[in-house]
Each structure stands twice: as structure tokens, then as C-alpha cells.
Amino acid sequence: MARNIEKDHVTGTDTTGHEWDGIKELNTPLPRWWLWTFYGTIVWAAGYVIAYPAIPLISSNTAGLLGYSSRADVAAEIAAAKGAQKQWLDKIAATSLEDIVKDQELLQFARAGGAAAFKVNCVQCHGAGAAGNAGYPNLNDDDWIWGGTLDHIHTTLINGVRQAGNADTRDSLMPNFGTDGILTPAQITDTAAYVLSLSGTEGLEAASVERGKQPFSDNCAACHGDDGKGNKELGAPNLADKIWLYGGEATAVMAQVRKPRHGVMPAWGGRLDEATIKQLAVYVHSLGGGEQAAAP
């Protein structure tokens, strides 16, 4: 069907022959500069496909005549960064923790490297600010289950906590005083009251606290001490400092006595190199709660 092409009397431009409700479409040509730009992009795209990696294949892609690879660029940048750090990392690996903290330049590098390694490996449990959460220790305070000196932290990092197959892992188990029938429900309630009293918790029933002294002495003092201040050699937490790993409410303490939860932590030895583990130890120790080594 022939279209009714005519010249528009206002603009002098041919129409396309299309008309809608009396409105006629003009056949206005594109500007020549726009057309040449468009053709240029086509030529550029064809050249790019030939020169650079572009066309996906089954298991790879075309390499391009220039042999460019963004992956290779990134790998080269990473290698250059590692090369620049190598002298420091080698020095940290060969230096004791005590000597690292005495060398201000080395200490500064170790803290920065430890902070970066912490963000990659530790924040998932301990949080970005290392404040922890229920079941995950706060690394900013001065409460340490296994000790907070540089050597203690380093040992914990290497061997982890309750890691099967690792003979040197930090390991301790609290008995299931309730589910194994060691204590009655009433004794568990009284023991929890006494434990809470050790940290100055108010509003406790005095009679319950008094009754809880004996079961605590008979069953808990061997690990936590008569004063409830714990034993880091055994991994027994301090019960008198108002810092609670699984909650400090009466119900939470009773639940822990009845059937305790036992946290785990990966053994980073073998997963991370020695320099990285030392940097992590220095960083964690510097967060604010690190302990000083005992004088010889």
C-alpha cells in the first residue's frame, strides 16, 4: 500500500506518509555529525572486541590482540604491595612479641596489619569493634577466660578453643549439673543466686543466696575458686566481675548451670602465617584490655 508522502508546507521537509489524528510525521534526517559519531562508535566497538578480552566462550573468553587482563593487573598490584611489606612481615615473623611492642615502627605496622586481618577473619564473631556478643567475648575489656597477655592471646589464636584433633587447643568443659542430675532444680536456683551475689547483684533472696554457698563450694569452687574469680589455667571465667558471656540474668545463669554452652574458636595456626597471627595478637592486646606478662 503506497504511503501518501508529501512536502510539509511549513518546514519544507518531506513527510513519511504517516498521519495520526491530522498530525503528519516529518521525515527529518539526523544531523550528519550525529551519524558520523554513531558510525564511529561501531568502528570503536569492533576494534575494542578485537584488541581486548570481550567475547565469552564456554570456559573462558577471547584474549584480545593486546593481551590485556584486569586480573593480571590486580595480581601485579597485590604482589607489589606484598613486596613492599615483605621486609616488615619477615621482621615480625622473626621477632618475639615482647620485642615487637618495644619497637615503635614495628608496633605501628603490626597494629595496622592486625586490624586489617581482624576485619577479614574475626569480625564475624567478635564484631567490627571487637565488643563481642552473647557467646562471643568482648576483646575490649579486661576479662580474659584464657589469659590476656601477648603470649596467652597468641597461643589462643594458634590453637583455638575446643578444636577437635588439636592436642594443644584451649579446652575445658563445665559439667551439666542439671541434665546429669548432679544438682536438683532447687539447688541450681540457689547456686545461681549465690553466683550472682558474688558480683554484687541486688534484689536477690538472702535465704537462696545462703543456701547456694554449699553447692557452689562442693561443685564450682574447684575451678572458679572459693571467691568465684576464676582460673585462667582451666579456662574458668571470673564470676565476680559482672561480665557475662551468656547473660547475667538469673535465668541465663541457671541455664548455664543446668546445661552449659561451650564456645569454640578456630585454630588459626596453619590457616594464617606466623606474621599475621602475631599482628593479630598485638592488635587484640592493644584494644584496651590486654594484660601485662607477669614479672619473672
C-alpha positions in Angstrom: 0.0 0.0 0.0 1.5 3.3 -1.1 2.1 5.9 1.5 0.9 9.5 1.0 4.4 11.2 1.0 4.2 15.0 0.5 6.2 18.1 1.4 5.3 19.9 4.6 4.4 23.4 3.6 5.7 25.0 6.9 9.2 23.4 7.1 9.6 22.3 3.5 10.5 18.7 4.8 9.1 15.6 3.2 6.7 13.7 5.4 6.9 9.9 5.9 3.3 9.4 4.9 2.2 8.5 8.4 -0.6 10.5 9.9 -2.4 10.3 13.3 -5.4 12.5 14.0 -4.3 15.0 11.4 -0.7 15.1 12.7 1.8 14.3 10.0 5.2 12.8 10.7 8.1 14.6 9.2 11.0 12.6 7.7 13.7 14.8 9.3 17.2 13.4 8.6 19.6 13.0 11.6 22.4 15.6 11.8 25.4 14.4 9.8 27.7 14.9 12.9 25.5 12.6 14.9 25.5 9.9 12.2 29.3 10.0 11.9 29.6 9.8 15.7 27.3 6.8 15.7 29.3 5.1 12.9 32.5 5.9 14.8 31.2 4.1 17.9 30.5 1.0 15.8 34.1 1.0 14.5 35.4 1.6 18.1 33.4 -1.3 19.4 34.6 -3.6 16.7 38.2 -2.5 17.4 37.7 -3.0 21.1 36.4 -6.5 20.7 39.5 -7.4 18.6 42.1 -5.7 20.8 40.7 -6.5 24.3 39.1 -9.5 26.1 35.5 -9.3 25.1 33.7 -12.4 23.7 32.7 -15.0 26.3 33.5 -18.6 25.4 32.5 -21.8 27.1 35.1 -21.7 29.8 37.0 -18.5 29.2 36.9 -15.6 26.8 38.7 -14.2 23.8 42.1 -12.8 25.0 42.3 -9.9 22.6 45.3 -8.9 20.4 46.8 -6.7 23.2 46.8 -9.5 25.7 45.4 -7.1 28.4 44.0 -8.7 31.7 42.5 -6.8 34.6 43.1 -9.8 36.7 46.8 -9.7 35.9 46.8 -6.0 36.8 45.3 -6.7 40.2 47.6 -9.6 40.8 50.6 -7.4 39.9 49.4 -4.7 42.3 48.9 -7.2 45.1 52.3 -8.7 44.5 53.8 -5.2 44.6 52.1 -4.4 47.9 53.3 -7.7 49.4 56.8 -7.0 48.2 56.7 -3.6 49.9 55.6 -5.2 53.1 57.9 -8.2 52.9 60.7 -6.7 55.0 58.3 -5.8 57.8 56.5 -9.1 57.7 59.7 -11.1 57.7 60.9 -9.0 60.7 57.7 -9.6 62.6 57.8 -13.3 61.9 61.4 -13.4 63.3 60.8 -11.1 66.3 59.3 -12.1 69.6 56.1 -10.5 70.7 57.8 -8.7 73.5 60.3 -7.1 71.2 57.7 -6.1 68.6 55.9 -3.9 71.1 59.3 -2.3 72.1 59.9 -1.2 68.5 57.6 1.7 67.8 57.8 1.4 64.0 57.3 -2.4 64.1 54.5 -2.0 66.6 52.7 0.5 64.4 52.9 -1.8 61.4 51.8 -4.8 63.4 48.7 -3.0 64.8 47.7 -1.8 61.3 48.2 -5.3 59.9 46.4 -6.9 62.8 43.5 -4.5 62.4 43.2 -5.5 58.7 43.5 -9.2 59.5 40.9 -8.8 62.3 38.4 -7.3 59.8 38.8 -10.3 57.5 38.9 -13.2 60.0 37.4 -12.1 63.3 34.6 -9.5 63.0 32.1 -12.2 62.1 32.0 -13.3 65.7 33.6 -10.6 67.8 32.1 -7.7 65.8 33.7 -4.8 63.9 34.6 -3.0 67.2 35.6 -6.3 68.9 32.8 -5.7 71.5 31.6 -9.3 71.0 28.1 -10.5 71.6 26.2 -13.2 73.6 28.6 -16.2 73.4 31.4 -14.2 71.8 33.8 -12.5 74.2 34.3 -8.8 74.3 38.0 -8.2 73.5 38.0 -4.6 74.7 37.5 -5.3 78.4 40.0 -6.8 80.9 38.1 -10.1 81.3 40.1 -13.0 79.8 39.0 -16.6 80.1 42.4 -18.0 78.9 44.6 -15.0 79.8 45.2 -11.7 78.1 48.9 -11.4 77.8 50.5 -11.3 74.4 51.7 -14.9 74.8 48.3 -16.0 76.0 46.5 -14.4 73.1 49.0 -15.7 70.6 48.6 -19.3 72.0 44.8 -19.0 71.8 45.0 -17.7 68.2 47.2 -20.5 67.1 45.4 -23.4 68.8 41.8 -22.1 69.0 39.3 -23.2 71.6 37.8 -26.7 71.8 39.2 -27.7 68.4 38.9 -31.5 67.8 42.2 -33.1 66.8 44.4 -30.3 68.2 46.1 -31.6 71.4 47.1 -28.0 72.3 43.8 -26.4 71.9 42.2 -24.4 74.8 39.8 -26.9 76.2 37.6 -27.2 79.3 34.1 -28.5 79.9 31.7 -27.5 82.6 29.5 -30.4 83.9 25.8 -30.5 83.1 24.8 -30.1 86.7 21.1 -30.2 85.8 20.7 -32.6 82.9 23.1 -35.1 84.5 21.3 -35.0 87.9 24.3 -33.6 89.8 22.2 -30.8 91.3 18.5 -30.6 91.9 16.4 -27.8 90.3 16.2 -26.1 93.7 20.0 -26.3 94.2 20.5 -24.9 90.8 18.3 -21.9 91.6 20.2 -21.3 94.9 23.6 -21.8 93.3 22.7 -19.2 90.6 21.6 -16.8 93.3 24.9 -17.2 95.1 26.9 -16.8 91.9 25.0 -13.5 91.1 25.7 -12.3 94.6 29.5 -12.6 94.0 29.3 -9.7 91.6 27.1 -7.5 93.8 23.8 -8.2 92.1 21.0 -6.6 94.1 17.5 -7.8 94.8 18.4 -11.5 95.5 16.7 -13.6 98.1 19.1 -13.7 101.0 18.0 -17.2 102.0 18.5 -18.5 98.5 22.0 -16.9 98.4 22.9 -18.5 101.7 21.7 -22.0 100.6 23.7 -21.7 97.4 27.0 -21.4 99.2 27.4 -25.1 99.9 26.6 -26.4 96.4 28.9 -23.8 95.0 31.7 -24.8 97.4 31.2 -28.5 96.6 30.8 -28.3 92.8 32.1 -25.0 91.5 34.9 -23.7 93.7 37.4 -26.3 92.4 37.5 -24.4 89.0 36.1 -20.9 89.7 37.8 -20.5 93.1 36.3 -20.0 96.5 35.8 -16.3 95.7 34.5 -17.1 92.2 37.2 -15.1 90.5 38.0 -17.9 88.1 41.1 -19.7 86.9 42.7 -18.9 83.6 44.7 -22.0 83.6 41.5 -24.0 83.5 39.5 -21.6 81.3 37.1 -21.0 84.3 35.6 -17.5 84.0 35.6 -14.9 86.7 32.1 -14.9 88.2 32.6 -11.8 90.4 33.1 -9.1 87.8 29.7 -8.5 86.3 31.0 -9.6 82.9 28.8 -12.4 81.5 29.5 -14.4 78.3 26.0 -15.8 78.1 24.0 -13.3 80.1 23.9 -12.2 83.7 20.2 -12.6 84.4 19.1 -15.3 86.9 17.5 -17.4 84.1 20.7 -17.2 82.0 22.9 -18.3 84.9 20.6 -21.1 85.8 20.5 -22.3 82.2 24.3 -22.3 82.1 24.5 -24.3 85.3 21.8 -26.7 84.2 23.3 -27.4 80.7 26.2 -25.2 79.9 27.1 -23.9 76.5 30.7 -24.3 75.4 32.0 -21.8 72.8 34.5 -22.7 70.1 37.0 -20.7 68.1 39.0 -21.7 65.0 42.7 -22.6 65.4 44.4 -20.1 63.1 47.7 -21.8 63.1 48.1 -23.3 59.7 45.4 -21.1 58.3 47.3 -17.8 58.8 51.0 -17.3 58.6 53.0 -16.6 61.7 53.4 -12.9 60.9 49.7 -12.4 60.6 49.0 -14.3 63.8 51.5 -12.1 65.7 49.9 -9.0 64.2 46.5 -10.2 65.4 47.9 -10.8 68.9 49.4 -7.4 69.1 46.2 -5.7 67.8 43.9 -7.6 70.1 46.2 -6.9 73.0 46.2 -3.2 72.2 42.4 -2.8 72.2 42.4 -1.8 75.8 42.1 -4.9 77.9 45.4 -6.6 77.3 47.2 -7.9 80.3 50.9 -7.5 81.0 53.1 -10.5 81.4 53.9 -11.5 85.0 57.4 -10.4 86.2 59.9 -13.3 86.2 
